[in-house]
Amino acid sequence: MRLILVLALTGWLWASLAFAGESTPSTCSMQPGLQSIHMQDGEFNWMRDGDVREPCDNLPSDGWSRRSTGLVDLHVHADGPTGSGRFWTVTVGVSGKNESQPTRGVCFATSTLGWRTLQRFSMAPLPWLDDVNNDGRAEFILWDSFPLHKEGSMAEYGLMAWVYRLVVPDSLVRDLNLSRDLARLLAKEYRSPAENDKGNLGDLREKAAVSLEKFAEQRCSLLTGNRGRRTLFPGGGGNGVGPR
């Protein structure tokens, strides 16, 4: 009798572990480098490894996009894309309503390498500053790329957008719900016919759509906190890094 009970308990334990393993979501293909972005009053600094580093060089004097967040205005300057990796230098700043230029901010680098597989987007050119949920307050959109294969080539990346909203005058926080909304839109774009479907582009677009849908439907997990992720893209460069 005792042996039967032991066997029964062992079987139940193995079944429980197997079920738990099946219900554990996989890690998302895309992983944000920053959970939050903090700005210091009167300063513009490079963000690197999740922390503020040296001052931004060659701060732009014009070419800013500007939108209201309510009490203050949000400014974004995106310089790019450059090189085969489609690298961008992005500067985000904040100002009062009566100030003509941002008075504090951060700058960092990112890549839209995933555009190679997306090719077109209904919101093109890619918006870096927009009122994503139409609530009258603009959000910062950080465009990023994620690998579709381990150690993928330049042609094997997908495009992702992370949305950040201003919660206090000097801090932006990643909004996962709004990021998921854009992920759904990007997945829909990836599932539409490509203009130039050569080679394995169709398979790559399908893989990108599936990855974006898994994130949008919360069927994969994100690593938490400012992990200081630095994605190295083929051809050099990365995201969330300082001056190149």
Secondary structure, DSSP 8 states (H G I E B T S, - for coil): -HHHHHHHHHHHHHHHHHHHHHHS-EE-S---S-SEEE--TT-EEEEETTEEEEE-SS--SS--EEEE-SSSEEEEEEEEEETTTTEEEEEEEEE-TT-SS-SEEEEEEEE-TTHHHH---TT-S--SEE-TTSSS--EEEEEEEEESSTT--TTSEEEEEEEEEEEETTEEEE-HHHHHHHHHHHHHHHHS--TT--TTHHHHHHHHHHHHHHHHTT-EE---S------B-TTS-BSS----
